[in-house]
């Protein structure tokens, strides 16, 4: 018995190519929500929690050909000299964190920076490392939603509350700010 249908394999091929849910939906004449639901079912069937795990699992199970996967095929997006941006202040267990998101004219996030108001050098270094990795991934086309999924819910030993939300860590705070930015319709 096959784990995935031909239609699901076709959908995973689009994912493998780096297409967003919106791009897949437009190509197939479906809604983004429908594509998300289809992918959720595929993740469940493959025991995956995200796009990369699903594609990797599909390759291991023989549904996708490894030779067809080219993870570096997207050209790097170059930063323009001037970008628009916004800075959001959010409390964390390590102190106030200021997250700056710079975006292009279409509202797509190009780079992310985070600075802690008070913290030891390790926390500052970790935030700088996380935001550098996010920025690099964004330049190569990794969807913002992937970072939201990966950072959301990470816990440290000093959680805090803000506007009714439990902020579990600095990465969790970053995911909340990115999610809010996306939900306002600023980014895919």
N, C-alpha and C positions, 0 to 999 in steps of 0.2 A: 504494500500500500504506500502510495506517495504521500509525503508529508505536505508538500506544496502543490497547488494547481499550476497550470501553465500561466494563467493570468497573474498569479502571485509571483511567479518567477519573472515575468515581464515587468511587473512593478518593481521588484528588487533590482532588475537591470537598470531602471531609471535611477534608483537610489544609488547604485554603484557608480553611475555616471556623474553623481553629485547634484542631481536635480532636486530642487526644493519641492515640498508638498504642493505649493501653488503652481509651479511649473508642470509637475506631473498631472495635476488636476486639469490645467488648461489643455494639455496635450490629449488627455483621455476624455475630456468633456464631463468631468465630475467636479464636485466641490472639494475644497481643501480638507474639510472635515471628513468627508467620505474617504479620502486618501489616508488621512490620519487613522481612521478606524480600520481600514484595510491593513495598514502597517502594524497597528496594535495587534491584530490577529496573527500576522506573520511573525511578529516578535514572540508572541505566546507559543506558536507552533515550533519555533526554533529555539526557545529558551533564551531569547536575547532581550536586552533592555534598551538598546538604541540601534541606530542605523548601522554603525560600524560592526557591532556584534552580529547583527542580522546578516550582513553581507559576508562576514567572515565565516559564520556558521553555514550559510548557503554554499560557500566555496568548499568547505570541509565535507559537506554532505553530497557534493557533486551536482548541485543545482546551477551554480555559476562557474565559469571557467576562470581560473586564476590568471591565465595569460591575458585575459581581457581587462583586468583591473589595472588602472594606471592612476595611482593616487596623486601624482604630481602633474597631471595634465592641465590643470587650471592655471592660467597665467597669474602671476602676482599682481595684485592691484597696487598701483602706485599712488602715493599720498600727494595730494595737491598742496601747494604752498600754504593756503589758508583754508581751514575747515571751520564749520560752525560746531558748537557743542553746548553741553550743559553740565553743570556740576551739581551733584545731589549729596546732601549730608545725611548720614544714617548712623545711629548709635550701634556699637558692637560691644562685646565684652572686653575688647582691647582699647576702647575709647571711641570717639567719633571718627567715622571713616568718610572721607570725601572722595566720591567717585566721579571722574570726568569722562564723559562719552563724547567723542568728536564724530561727526557724521558728514556725509557728502550732501549734495544739493537735493538728492532724492530721499534723504533721511536714513540711509543705510549706515549703520555704525562702521567706522573705519578703524578706530583705535579706542582703547580703554586704559585709563590710569586710575590708581587708587592710592590715597595717602591717609595714614592714620594720624590723628591729632596727637595722641600720646601712646607710645608703645615701645617695647624693646626692639632691638635691631632685628631679631629673628622674625617677628611679626611683620615689620616693614619690608624685609627682604622677601618674605613669602608673598605678600601682596604684590610687590613689584614683579616677582616671577610669574604669578598667576596672570596679571594683566598683560605682561609681555607675551605670554603664550596665547592669550585670547586675541590680542592684536595681530600676532603672526598668523594664527588660524583664520581670522577674518580676512586678512590680505589674500589668503589662498582659497577663500570661498567656503570655509566651514560656517554653517548657519549659526546665528546667535542662539537659536533655540537649543542647539546641541550643548552649548556652554551652560545654559539655564538648567537643563536636565542634569548635567554632570555635577554642577556646583550646589544645586538645591538640596538642602537637608543635611549637609556636612556639619557635624557637631564638634564643638570644642568644649572645654570645661567651664567656660564663662558665658552662657547664653544671656540674652537681654530681651526686653520687650519694647516695641515701638509701634504706636498707632494700632494696637491690637494684634500685632504679629510677633511671634516668637522668633527672634533672630538667633540662630543657633551658632553662628560663627561668621568670620569675615567673608569666606567664600559664599556662605548662605546669603549674606547681605548683598554681595555682588549679584547673585542670581536674582534676588528680589528686584534690584534696580534695573537690571537688564530686562526682566520680565515686564516690569511696569512700562519701560520704554517701548517694548514690542507691542504690548496691549494697547498703547496709545496710538498704534498704527504707524510707528516710525520706522519699523524694520521688519523684514520677513522673519 
